[in-house]
Amino acid sequence: MEIQQDIDLAPYNSFGISQQAAYFADVRQVADLQQALAFAQQQQLPMQVLGAGSNTLFTRDFPGLIVQMNCKGIERLPGTDSVKAACGENWHDLVKYCLNNNLYGIENLALIPGTVGAAPIQNIGAYGVELAQLFLQLEAWDSRSGELHCMTKSACQFGYRDSLFKQAAGQHLIVLSLTLQLSQEYVPRIDYHGLKQAFGGAEPGPRQVFDKVCEIRRGKLPDPGILGNAGSFFKNPVIAVSQYQALQQQYPDLPAYDTEEAASVKLPAAWLLEQIGAKGRRRGGAAVHAEHALVLVNTGSASGEDILLLAQELSDAVLQTFGISLQTEVRIV
Ligand SMILES: Cc1cc2nc3c(=O)[nH]c(=O)nc-3n(C[C@H](O)[C@H](O)[C@H](O)COP(=O)(O)OP(=O)(O)OC[C@H]3O[C@@H](n4cnc5c(N)ncnc54)[C@H](O)[C@@H]3O)c2cc1C
């Protein structure tokens, strides 16, 4: 593998932000990863792992090595309903592979951009299903010890858009493959609002759920190929029920969803942002999408800093108005 120099990162992030990486490695196999890690160590370079860049905002030139994980391969494990996929596979292709092999449970996660290797990092989720519900195990390369680890679900410490890999204790782990536990028996999961309504009381099959999720997503979210974005910029905040009740006094319409813990609720960040008049707000070439307060877009000429400053402006306003601190879902580099 050749380590490339002075690479424009615009094609490698869904915001389409143009920043330079001093070095770039296109990793196709473990040997490439070992070579890249050795190079970064010898040259004492900072390193950043990248999948398809659909959850990453580059705010300045990167003086180190970008390691893009492009290992390929998808297989159904013989005699099981489990599917193992390499980190560089496209997530949506994996969803299609499962469906085409009559393996179910994953259809609600159709059309989430990005790679298989990034899916466990923030425990991707949509339409009432999270990766953790399908997760069997993953293989990760330990960039400190040079060892391969096989990690169980509990070891990954999945939470809402969270995992061990986002914590300091897990950032040296590079996902090589992911194994999912699917089922030949189909159980529709359409309780999530929007989906249930779409079927009007009928019980859909897996292909119908897949198609409907794709249709809703295509109609709702801007295509990053046309308008640079990374989906939801902020996480939905989880707050104590007591804080929610106090806020309700002032904002009787404030929506909330149950969480796994009875003492807390999840608020839609989009609602909070709408109340502060976020939609359509701009900063340089960055803007809040006119229809989705949670989606920040590159109107064509945004720098990463424009997007970051706009995000800070929004989270400051939410903090001032509601006393709630928004956390970014997007990885800021
Ligand atoms: C239009 C749009 C809609 C979206 N909708 C959703 C949604 O519904 N639900 C949802 O959860 N997300 C959503 N996202 C976010 C995004 O799709 C996911 O976070 C996805 O998993 C990112 O994959 P990626 O390969 O592009 O990750 P990248 O942006 O390349 O990387 C994201 C993070 O993962 C790390 N990483 C990547 N690969 C590896 C690896 N092999 N090993 C270790 N670390 C790694 C990176 O270092 C970085 O910290 C959306 C994004 C867009 C653009």
The ligand as a Gaussian input file, in Angstrom:
#p B3LYP/6-31G(d) Opt

LIG

0 1
 C      -27.962000      11.949000       5.351000
 C      -27.472000      11.239000       6.584000
 C      -28.368000      10.529000       7.382000
 C      -27.936000       9.863000       8.532000
 N      -28.831000       9.161000       9.265000
 C      -28.441000       8.484000      10.362000
 C      -29.375000       7.690000      11.120000
 O      -30.555000       7.602000      10.796000
 N      -28.900000       7.042000      12.217000
 C      -27.601000       7.096000      12.595000
 O      -27.248000       6.472000      13.608000
 N      -26.696000       7.819000      11.881000
 C      -27.078000       8.496000      10.796000
 N      -26.167000       9.244000      10.072000
 C      -24.779000       9.276000      10.503000
 C      -23.859000       8.241000       9.793000
 O      -24.522000       7.672000       8.710000
 C      -23.409000       7.140000      10.748000
 O      -22.801000       7.673000      11.884000
 C      -22.449000       6.167000      10.069000
 O      -22.209000       5.055000      10.908000
 C      -21.128000       6.825000       9.713000
 O      -20.375000       5.934000       8.923000
 P      -19.047000       6.431000       8.202000
 O      -18.349000       5.236000       7.681000
 O      -19.377000       7.467000       7.225000
 O      -18.277000       7.045000       9.460000
 P      -17.141000       8.158000       9.514000
 O      -17.759000       9.508000       9.484000
 O      -16.080000       7.875000       8.517000
 O      -16.579000       7.882000      10.967000
 C      -17.403000       8.128000      12.078000
 C      -16.601000       7.788000      13.351000
 O      -16.331000       6.394000      13.357000
 C      -14.926000       6.172000      13.428000
 N      -14.658000       4.993000      12.596000
 C      -15.015000       4.808000      11.299000
 N      -14.650000       3.571000      10.900000
 C      -14.050000       2.972000      11.955000
 C      -13.436000       1.703000      12.160000
 N      -13.397000       0.771000      11.201000
 N      -12.913000       1.434000      13.380000
 C      -12.944000       2.357000      14.373000
 N      -13.495000       3.587000      14.232000
 C      -14.045000       3.876000      13.032000
 C      -14.279000       7.428000      12.915000
 O      -12.985000       7.584000      13.473000
 C      -15.244000       8.489000      13.407000
 O      -14.982000       8.775000      14.748000
 C      -26.576000       9.907000       8.907000
 C      -25.658000      10.602000       8.093000
 C      -26.094000      11.252000       6.941000
 C      -25.105000      11.952000       6.071000

